[in-house]
Amino acid sequence: MERNLKGKVALVTGAARGLGAEFCLAFAAEGMAVVAGDLRDCGETIAAVTRAGGQGLAVQLDVTSARSAQDAADAAVQTFGRIDVLINNAAMFGNLHTGRFDALDEAEWDACMAVNVKGLWQCAKAAVPAMRQAGGGSIISLSSVTAVMGRPNNLHYAASKGAVIGFTRALARELGRDNIRVNAIAPSLVMTPGAREVNGEFIDKAAEFIRANQTLRSKNLESEDIVGTALFLASDMSRFITGQTLMVDGGTVYK
């Protein structure tokens, strides 16, 4: 079975750098048009897509705003005629402060939930009508192994990524009759700019610790591992999979 993505359109949030930019390049390589959304400028992402021979559009997107999300979806339809895939990648992570649960800043907690949870809802509301018009689609959201294993001193992030799993399961049940599949990817540590911001000078030690607790110990998780999973979930190769969270973590043993 082929992936059958050529001619389809993906809206990718958090696409200015890191995994979001990688998603855009990978989808473009499959013959898809990509709409790259972020609070940051996505010009470099779209320039890379164009250099590779793909089609793309950069939009400014605040995922916590219904109006901004709708504007991004409208731009996708006006430019490319449809939306087939939504990648809910935007999240607060690298800029979060860590600390014990009772010392976390309330405003930062609220901001984390607004981006990491409410943002998924806003973008789904905006994209689903176009998916219905197209006859179906695929929504893919980024969770984290943190939601399952727990991470001390990072309760706001862990709680928000746990909510992604519940969001995925519930929305899949609502949208199945529309032929819209809803799934999530839960990676362990990926060497993105956000991960380096969080771990700083301890990034190498963190990577070594994570690798030691994997069943597959030959390497750490890389961006292409997540991108490959997203391509699978976006394509006809996963046409009977919905409501699932795929743990992409090298078989991490949770202790």
Backbone hydrogen bonds in HBPLUS format (Angstrom, degrees):
<---DONOR---> <-ACCEPTOR-->    atom                        ^
c    i                          cat <-CA-CA->   ^        H-A-AA   ^      H-
h    n   atom  resd res      DA  || num        DHA   H-A  angle D-A-AA Bond
n    s   type  num  typ     dist DA aas  dist angle  dist       angle   num
A0236-ASP N   A0003-ARG O   3.20 MM 233  5.41 163.3  2.23 138.3 137.7     1
A0008-LYS N   A0005-LEU O   3.10 MM   3  5.67 159.6  2.15 141.2 141.2     2
A0007-GLY N   A0031-GLY O   3.00 MM  24  5.96 175.7  2.00 130.2 129.1     3
A0033-ALA N   A0008-LYS O   2.94 MM  25  6.40 155.0  2.01 159.1 163.6     4
A0084-ASP N   A0009-VAL O   2.85 MM  75  5.30 165.1  1.87 145.8 150.1     5
A0085-VAL N   A0009-VAL O   3.08 MM  76  6.36 150.1  2.17 153.6 154.8     6
A0010-ALA N   A0033-ALA O   2.95 MM  23  6.39 159.7  1.99 159.9 165.4     7
A0035-VAL N   A0010-ALA O   2.81 MM  25  6.17 156.1  1.87 163.3 169.2     8
A0011-LEU N   A0085-VAL O   2.83 MM  74  6.21 161.3  1.87 158.7 161.2     9
A0087-ILE N   A0011-LEU O   2.87 MM  76  6.23 167.7  1.89 161.3 164.0    10
A0012-VAL N   A0035-VAL O   2.91 MM  23  6.13 169.7  1.92 165.7 168.2    11
A0037-GLY N   A0012-VAL O   2.89 MM  25  6.05 171.8  1.90 173.2 170.9    12
A0013-THR N   A0087-ILE O   3.08 MM  74  6.23 171.5  2.08 169.4 169.1    13
A0014-GLY N   A0037-GLY O   2.86 MM  23  6.03 113.2  2.32 139.4 158.1    14
A0015-ALA N   A0037-GLY O   3.08 MM  22  5.58 169.8  2.09 140.1 143.1    15
A0021-ALA N   A0017-ARG O   3.33 MM   4  4.93 160.7  2.37 107.6 111.2    16
A0022-GLU N   A0018-GLY O   3.12 MM   4  6.43 156.4  2.17 148.7 156.1    17
A0023-PHE N   A0019-LEU O   2.80 MM   4  6.08 154.4  1.87 157.8 163.9    18
A0024-CYS N   A0020-GLY O   3.18 MM   4  6.47 160.3  2.22 145.9 150.4    19
A0025-LEU N   A0021-ALA O   3.09 MM   4  6.40 161.8  2.12 152.4 156.3    20
A0026-ALA N   A0022-GLU O   2.99 MM   4  6.15 159.7  2.03 150.3 155.9    21
A0027-PHE N   A0023-PHE O   2.91 MM   4  6.10 164.7  1.93 158.6 162.2    22
A0028-ALA N   A0024-CYS O   2.98 MM   4  6.09 161.8  2.01 148.6 154.2    23
A0029-ALA N   A0025-LEU O   3.02 MM   4  6.17 148.6  2.12 140.0 148.3    24
A0030-GLU N   A0027-PHE O   2.98 MM   3  5.12 140.1  2.14 100.5 112.5    25
A0032-MET N   A0027-PHE O   3.15 MM   5  5.50 159.3  2.19 145.1 141.6    26
A0031-GLY N   A0028-ALA O   2.92 MM   3  5.14 160.2  1.96 110.5 115.5    27
A0034-VAL N   A0055-GLN O   3.08 MM  21  6.48 159.1  2.12 141.3 145.9    28
A0057-LEU N   A0034-VAL O   2.92 MM  23  6.44 139.4  2.08 151.6 162.3    29
A0036-ALA N   A0057-LEU O   2.80 MM  21  6.15 151.1  1.88 158.4 167.6    30
A0059-VAL N   A0036-ALA O   2.90 MM  23  6.13 163.9  1.93 156.7 156.2    31
A0061-LEU N   A0038-ASP O   2.94 MM  23  4.71 163.9  1.97 107.1 112.3    32
A0046-ILE N   A0042-CYS O   3.10 MM   4  6.41 166.0  2.12 161.3 164.1    33
A0047-ALA N   A0043-GLY O   2.86 MM   4  6.01 151.2  1.94 146.8 155.9    34
A0048-ALA N   A0044-GLU O   2.99 MM   4  6.18 153.5  2.07 144.9 150.8    35
A0049-VAL N   A0045-THR O   3.01 MM   4  6.34 152.2  2.09 144.6 152.8    36
A0050-THR N   A0046-ILE O   2.84 MM   4  6.05 159.5  1.89 150.4 155.4    37
A0051-ARG N   A0047-ALA O   2.89 MM   4  6.12 158.1  1.94 147.4 153.4    38
A0052-ALA N   A0048-ALA O   3.12 MM   4  6.28 141.7  2.27 139.1 148.5    39
A0054-GLY N   A0049-VAL O   2.85 MM   5  5.16 156.7  1.91 152.8 146.1    40
A0053-GLY N   A0050-THR O   2.88 MM   3  5.04 158.7  1.93 108.5 114.0    41
A0065-SER N   A0062-ASP O   3.01 MM   3  5.65 166.9  2.02 123.3 127.6    42
A0069-ALA N   A0065-SER O   2.97 MM   4  6.16 164.6  1.99 152.6 157.0    43
A0070-GLN N   A0066-ALA O   2.92 MM   4  6.06 158.5  1.97 147.2 153.4    44
A0071-ASP N   A0067-ARG O   2.90 MM   4  6.09 153.0  1.97 146.2 153.9    45
A0072-ALA N   A0068-SER O   3.03 MM   4  6.29 153.5  2.10 147.0 153.5    46
A0073-ALA N   A0069-ALA O   3.03 MM   4  6.33 160.5  2.07 149.6 154.6    47
A0074-ASP N   A0070-GLN O   2.82 MM   4  5.98 161.4  1.85 151.1 156.8    48
A0075-ALA N   A0071-ASP O   2.92 MM   4  6.08 153.7  1.99 143.9 150.8    49
A0076-ALA N   A0072-ALA O   3.05 MM   4  6.32 151.2  2.14 144.2 151.6    50
A0077-VAL N   A0073-ALA O   3.07 MM   4  6.39 160.4  2.11 152.1 156.4    51
A0078-GLN N   A0074-ASP O   2.83 MM   4  6.00 164.8  1.85 154.2 159.1    52
A0079-THR N   A0075-ALA O   2.95 MM   4  5.94 150.1  2.04 141.9 149.3    53
A0080-PHE N   A0076-ALA O   2.81 MM   4  5.73 164.6  1.83 148.9 154.4    54
A0081-GLY N   A0077-VAL O   2.71 MM   4  4.23 135.9  1.91 115.4 124.0    55
A0138-SER N   A0084-ASP O   2.90 MM  54  6.39 148.9  2.00 153.2 163.4    56
A0086-LEU N   A0138-SER O   2.97 MM  52  6.45 156.4  2.03 153.6 159.3    57
A0140-ILE N   A0086-LEU O   2.84 MM  54  6.17 170.1  1.85 173.5 176.9    58
A0089-ASN N   A0087-ILE O   3.07 MM   2  5.65 121.2  2.43 107.4  91.4    59
A0088-ASN N   A0140-ILE O   2.77 MM  52  6.05 154.2  1.83 149.5 157.8    60
A0142-LEU N   A0088-ASN O   3.11 MM  54  6.27 151.3  2.20 163.8 155.6    61
A0096-LEU N   A0093-PHE O   3.15 MM   3  5.43 168.2  2.17 115.0 117.1    62
A0099-GLY N   A0153-ASN O   2.94 MM  54  4.37 155.3  2.00 118.1 125.0    63
A0103-ALA N   A0100-ARG O   2.82 MM   3  5.35 162.3  1.85 122.4 127.8    64
A0109-TRP N   A0105-ASP O   2.95 MM   4  6.25 153.0  2.02 150.7 159.0    65
A0110-ASP N   A0106-GLU O   2.99 MM   4  6.27 163.8  2.02 152.4 155.5    66
A0111-ALA N   A0107-ALA O   2.97 MM   4  6.18 154.2  2.03 142.2 149.6    67
A0112-CYS N   A0108-GLU O   2.87 MM   4  6.03 157.3  1.92 149.5 155.2    68
A0113-MET N   A0109-TRP O   3.05 MM   4  6.35 161.1  2.08 153.6 157.8    69
A0114-ALA N   A0110-ASP O   2.91 MM   4  6.06 151.3  1.99 144.3 153.0    70
A0115-VAL N   A0111-ALA O   3.03 MM   4  6.26 158.7  2.08 151.3 154.9    71
A0116-ASN N   A0112-CYS O   2.86 MM   4  5.80 160.1  1.90 154.1 157.8    72
A0117-VAL N   A0113-MET O   3.01 MM   4  5.24 145.9  2.13 128.8 135.3    73
A0118-LYS N   A0113-MET O   3.05 MM   5  6.49 162.9  2.08 157.5 162.1    74
A0119-GLY N   A0114-ALA O   2.95 MM   5  6.16 120.7  2.31 135.5 152.3    75
A0120-LEU N   A0117-VAL O   3.10 MM   3  5.53 130.7  2.36 108.4 119.5    76
A0122-GLN N   A0118-LYS O   2.93 MM   4  6.25 163.2  1.96 159.4 163.9    77
A0123-CYS N   A0119-GLY O   3.05 MM   4  6.15 164.8  2.07 147.5 151.5    78
A0124-ALA N   A0120-LEU O   2.91 MM   4  6.05 153.9  1.98 146.1 153.9    79
A0125-LYS N   A0121-TRP O   2.95 MM   4  6.12 164.0  1.97 152.2 156.3    80
A0126-ALA N   A0122-GLN O   3.17 MM   4  6.38 150.4  2.26 140.8 148.5    81
A0127-ALA N   A0123-CYS O   2.95 MM   4  6.10 153.1  2.02 147.6 154.5    82
A0128-VAL N   A0124-ALA O   2.94 MM   4  5.72 164.1  1.97 156.3 158.4    83
A0131-MET N   A0127-ALA O   3.17 MM   4  6.46 150.9  2.25 148.5 157.2    84
A0131-MET N   A0128-VAL O   2.99 MM   3  4.88 115.7  2.42  96.0 112.7    85
A0132-ARG N   A0128-VAL O   2.84 MM   4  6.12 159.7  1.88 163.4 168.2    86
A0133-GLN N   A0129-PRO O   3.05 MM   4  6.30 155.2  2.12 142.0 148.7    87
A0134-ALA N   A0130-ALA O   2.97 MM   4  6.20 139.2  2.14 137.8 148.9    88
A0134-ALA N   A0131-MET O   3.06 MM   3  4.93 121.2  2.42  91.2 106.5    89
A0136-GLY N   A0131-MET O   2.88 MM   5  5.14 151.5  1.96 154.7 148.1    90
A0135-GLY N   A0132-ARG O   3.04 MM   3  5.09 152.4  2.12 100.9 109.6    91
A0137-GLY N   A0179-ASN O   3.16 MM  42  6.64 150.6  2.25 131.0 131.6    92
A0181-ARG N   A0137-GLY O   2.89 MM  44  6.26 157.6  1.94 153.1 147.9    93
A0139-ILE N   A0181-ARG O   2.78 MM  42  6.16 164.2  1.80 160.0 165.1    94
A0183-ASN N   A0139-ILE O   2.92 MM  44  6.31 165.0  1.94 169.2 171.5    95
A0141-SER N   A0183-ASN O   3.04 MM  42  6.55 155.3  2.10 145.1 151.5    96
A0185-ILE N   A0141-SER O   2.93 MM  44  6.39 151.2  2.01 160.0 168.7    97
A0143-SER N   A0185-ILE O   2.72 MM  42  5.70 160.5  1.76 146.6 152.4    98
A0147-ALA N   A0144-SER O   3.07 MM   3  5.71 152.7  2.15 114.4 120.0    99
A0145-VAL N   A0187-PRO O   3.08 MM  42  5.76 161.3  2.12 138.8 135.7   100
A0148-VAL N   A0145-VAL O   2.92 MM   3  5.32 143.8  2.05 109.2 119.6   101
A0149-MET N   A0145-VAL O   2.89 MM   4  6.12 173.2  1.89 169.3 170.5   102
A0150-GLY N   A0146-THR O   2.86 MM   4  4.93 142.5  2.00 126.3 134.9   103
A0158-ALA N   A0154-ASN O   3.04 MM   4  6.27 172.7  2.04 161.3 163.6   104
A0159-ALA N   A0155-LEU O   2.85 MM   4  5.87 164.8  1.87 152.2 156.5   105
A0160-SER N   A0156-HIS O   3.08 MM   4  6.15 155.3  2.14 140.0 146.9   106
A0161-LYS N   A0157-TYR O   2.99 MM   4  6.23 155.4  2.05 152.4 158.8   107
A0162-GLY N   A0158-ALA O   2.95 MM   4  6.17 139.3  2.12 142.4 153.7   108
A0163-ALA N   A0159-ALA O   3.07 MM   4  6.33 146.8  2.18 142.5 150.9   109
A0164-VAL N   A0160-SER O   3.27 MM   4  6.64 135.1  2.48 134.5 145.6   110
A0165-ILE N   A0162-GLY O   3.14 MM   3  5.43 127.4  2.43 101.4 113.5   111
A0166-GLY N   A0162-GLY O   3.40 MM   4  6.86 155.7  2.46 145.9 151.5   112
A0167-PHE N   A0163-ALA O   2.81 MM   4  6.00 163.0  1.84 155.6 160.8   113
A0168-THR N   A0164-VAL O   2.92 MM   4  6.06 158.2  1.97 145.4 150.9   114
A0169-ARG N   A0165-ILE O   3.11 MM   4  6.34 163.6  2.14 148.5 151.9   115
A0170-ALA N   A0166-GLY O   3.02 MM   4  6.15 169.1  2.03 154.8 157.8   116
A0171-LEU N   A0167-PHE O   2.91 MM   4  5.92 168.3  1.93 153.2 157.2   117
A0172-ALA N   A0168-THR O   3.08 MM   4  6.01 152.4  2.16 141.7 149.0   118
A0173-ARG N   A0170-ALA O   3.16 MM   3  5.39 125.4  2.47  99.6 112.3   119
A0174-GLU N   A0170-ALA O   3.30 MM   4  6.69 141.9  2.45 140.5 150.9   120
A0174-GLU N   A0171-LEU O   3.06 MM   3  5.00 122.9  2.40  93.6 108.5   121
A0175-LEU N   A0171-LEU O   2.99 MM   4  6.17 150.9  2.07 154.7 161.6   122
A0178-ASP N   A0175-LEU O   2.95 MM   3  5.29 146.3  2.07 109.0 119.6   123
A0180-ILE N   A0175-LEU O   3.29 MM   5  5.46 165.3  2.32 147.4 145.2   124
A0179-ASN N   A0176-GLY O   2.97 MM   3  5.16 160.0  2.01 112.9 116.0   125
A0243-GLY N   A0182-VAL O   2.66 MM  61  5.50 155.1  1.72 150.8 158.3   126
A0184-ALA N   A0244-GLN O   2.82 MM  60  6.26 153.8  1.89 156.1 161.7   127
A0246-LEU N   A0184-ALA O   2.90 MM  62  6.28 159.3  1.95 153.6 148.4   128
A0186-ALA N   A0246-LEU O   2.84 MM  60  5.92 173.0  1.84 149.7 149.3   129
A0248-VAL N   A0186-ALA O   2.98 MM  62  5.87 148.2  2.08 121.9 132.1   130
A0192-THR N   A0190-VAL O   2.69 MM   2  5.62 136.4  1.88 111.9  97.4   131
A0196-ARG N   A0192-THR O   3.11 MM   4  6.44 154.9  2.18 152.6 159.6   132
A0197-GLU N   A0193-PRO O   2.97 MM   4  6.21 144.9  2.09 143.9 153.7   133
A0198-VAL N   A0194-GLY O   3.07 MM   4  6.35 155.0  2.13 149.2 155.0   134
A0199-ASN N   A0195-ALA O   3.00 MM   4  6.15 168.0  2.02 150.6 153.8   135
A0200-GLY N   A0196-ARG O   2.74 MM   4  5.26 139.4  1.90 133.8 143.4   136
A0202-PHE N   A0199-ASN O   2.86 MM   3  5.31 147.9  1.96 144.8 142.1   137
A0203-ILE N   A0200-GLY O   3.20 MM   3  5.72 157.7  2.26 122.4 121.9   138
A0206-ALA N   A0202-PHE O   2.85 MM   4  6.06 158.7  1.90 158.5 165.5   139
A0207-ALA N   A0203-ILE O   2.93 MM   4  6.10 157.4  1.98 145.9 151.8   140
A0208-GLU N   A0204-ASP O   2.97 MM   4  6.18 155.4  2.03 144.1 150.8   141
A0209-PHE N   A0205-LYS O   2.93 MM   4  6.14 159.0  1.97 149.1 154.4   142
A0210-ILE N   A0206-ALA O   2.98 MM   4  6.19 164.0  2.01 151.5 155.6   143
A0211-ARG N   A0207-ALA O   2.95 MM   4  6.10 164.3  1.98 149.0 153.6   144
A0212-ALA N   A0208-GLU O   3.04 MM   4  6.21 149.8  2.14 143.9 151.6   145
A0213-ASN N   A0210-ILE O   3.03 MM   3  5.30 143.7  2.17 104.8 115.4   146
A0214-GLN N   A0211-ARG O   3.16 MM   3  5.18 165.4  2.19 106.0 109.4   147
A0253-VAL N   A0213-ASN O   2.81 MM  40  5.64 162.0  1.84 167.3 171.4   148
A0215-THR N   A0250-GLY O   2.99 MM  35  6.00 130.6  2.24 136.6 150.7   149
A0215-THR N   A0251-GLY O   3.03 MM  36  4.81 127.6  2.31  97.1 112.0   150
A0216-LEU N   A0250-GLY O   2.91 MM  34  5.07 168.1  1.93 153.6 153.7   151
A0225-ASP N   A0222-GLU O   2.93 MM   3  5.51 143.4  2.07 115.1 125.4   152
A0226-ILE N   A0223-SER O   3.05 MM   3  5.42 123.5  2.38 107.4 120.4   153
A0227-VAL N   A0223-SER O   2.95 MM   4  6.22 164.9  1.97 156.5 161.5   154
A0228-GLY N   A0224-GLU O   2.88 MM   4  5.84 157.5  1.93 137.6 143.5   155
A0229-THR N   A0225-ASP O   3.29 MM   4  6.43 149.9  2.39 132.7 140.0   156
A0230-ALA N   A0226-ILE O   2.97 MM   4  6.29 153.6  2.04 149.3 156.7   157
A0231-LEU N   A0227-VAL O   2.91 MM   4  6.22 155.7  1.97 153.1 159.5   158
A0232-PHE N   A0228-GLY O   3.10 MM   4  6.31 155.1  2.16 142.4 148.8   159
A0233-LEU N   A0229-THR O   2.98 MM   4  6.27 160.7  2.01 149.5 154.3   160
A0234-ALA N   A0230-ALA O   2.86 MM   4  5.98 140.5  2.02 146.1 156.8   161
A0235-SER N   A0231-LEU O   3.17 MM   4  6.10 131.0  2.43 138.5 149.1   162
A0235-SER N   A0232-PHE O   3.28 MM   3  5.34 140.0  2.45  97.7 108.4   163
A0238-SER N   A0235-SER O   3.26 MM   3  6.05 170.5  2.27 117.8 120.6   164
A0239-ARG N   A0236-ASP O   3.18 MM   3  4.73 154.2  2.25 112.1 107.4   165
A0241-ILE N   A0238-SER O   2.98 MM   3  5.35 155.1  2.04 129.4 126.4   166
